């Protein structure tokens, strides 16, 4: 996560590039598997119908998985405006740009979600808990660097006048 202070504003950005590179790599592979039996391969004309269907089916499956991966990996920018006393969360991804804004008065606490990756390793991401009980993630991306996530959460908490998170308190599935 990148943290930047500019006067009475703090901006925190996550790093989606590795997620996007993987998703685009998989999407390219899926599209290639679809295009090969349709004429991109020099021997496409000699393929049996079942071979064409198998390649197209695999390509569609990989492409669908890549789109799913990209759809759940948006870039997030959190902007804490100390002058106006609001927190703005801007997400940009496959489904477009979404902006949500919250007044400091609506925030109950800043938390660190903890999860487990596929290999059993611990992963974290920051979130804010609203007074109405809703949990709003400050990043949709999981991070293996606990200290980095805790630093971002502490900075948001201090800027909003909230107590810093003591430890990862929420457990969530990735």
N, C-alpha and C positions, 0 to 999 in steps of 0.2 A: 504494500500500500504506500502511496506517495502522499505526503502531508506537506501542505504549503500554507504559510501564513501571509496574508496580504492586508495590512491595516487592521480593520475591524472584521475581517472575514478569514475563515479557515476552510481550506478545500482539501478533501481527502478523496483520492482516486484509487480504485483497485487496478490490478494488472491483468486484463483479459487476454492479452496477446497469445500466451501459450495455449489457452483454451481455444481461441479462434484459429490458430495455426493448425491444431489437431483436427478441428471440425472441418476446415477447408480442405485439408489433406484427404480426409475420409470422403468428403463430398466429391472431390476430384476423382478419387479412385472409383467411387460408385458410378459416376457419370461415364468414366472410361469403360467400366465393365458393361454398361448399357450400350455405348457407342461401338464397341469392338464388333459384336456380331451383326450390327446393323450396317456395316460397310467400312468402318474405320480400319479394321484388320484386313491385311491383304488376302487372307484366306477365308474371309467371311462367307463367300459364296459356296465354299465346300463344307460348311458346317451343317450338321444334322439339325432338324427342328428342335429336338430336345436339348441340344448343346446351346443353341441360341436362347431358348427359353430359360435354361439354367443360368446362363451368364446375365441375361436381363433381370431375372429374379434376384440374383445375388446383388447386382448393381442397384436395384430398387431398394433392397433391404439395407445395404450400406448407406445409400443416399438418405433414406428415411432416418436412420440412426444418426447420421451426421447433422441433419436438420434439427432433430430433437436435441442433440448436444449443443448446437449453436443457439437454439431457442432458449435453453436454460442457462446460458452463460453470457448474460448481458454485461456490458461495462457499466460501472456505477460511479457517479461523482456525488459526494456529499458536501454541501456548502453550508457552513454555519455562519450566519450573519449576526454578529454581536450587536450591531446597531439596531436592526429591526427585530432582533430576538426571535429568529425563526431558523429552522433547519429545513433545507431543501435537498431532496434526493432525486437525482436525475439518472435514469437508466436508458441506455441506448443498446439496442441489439437487433436481432433478426426481425422482431415484430415492431420495430420503430422506436420512437423516443417517448418516454413517460416521465412526468414530473409530479412529485408529491411534495407538499410543504406542510410543516407542522410548527406551531408556536411552541416556544420553550415551556409555556404554561401547561401544554398538553402532554409533556413528557414526564413519565414517572421515574424511569431509570435507564441507564445504559448497561447492556449486558454483553457477555461473550458466549455465543453458542458453541458447544463442543459436539463433535461427531467423530465417526470412524470411517476411514477410507477402506477401499476394497482389500487392502493388505493388512488391515487391523491397526494402522497408524492413526494417531489422533490428528484431527483437523479442527479449525476454528473459523468463526466469522463474527463480526460485531453486529449488534442490533440495539434498537431502542424499544423500550416497553412504554406504551402510551397509558395514560390514566384510565382509559376505558378497557384496558387489558389486552389490546392488540399488540403483537410483536412485529415490528417493522425492521427488516434486515437492512443494514447499511452496506452490505455487499451480498450478492447472490452466490459469489464464488467462495469456495472453501479455501483455506490457507493452512499450510503446514507450519508456518512460523507463528507460534503462539505469542511471542514477545511483540511482534509487529502488530498483530490484531489487538492485543491488550493496550498497546501504546495508542493506537487509533481510538479505541473505546475510551480510554482515560482522557484523551484530549477533548473528545466530544462531550464527555461528562463534565469536565471542568469548565468548558466554554458555556455549557447550558446551565451551570450552577447545580449540578447533580453530584451525588457521591460516586466516586469511581468504582467500577466493578471489582469486587474482592477476588473472585475466581470465576472460571467458567461455570455458570449456574444452570444453563439450559442444555439439555442433550437432545440433539436432533439427528435424524437420518440424512445422509448426504443426498 
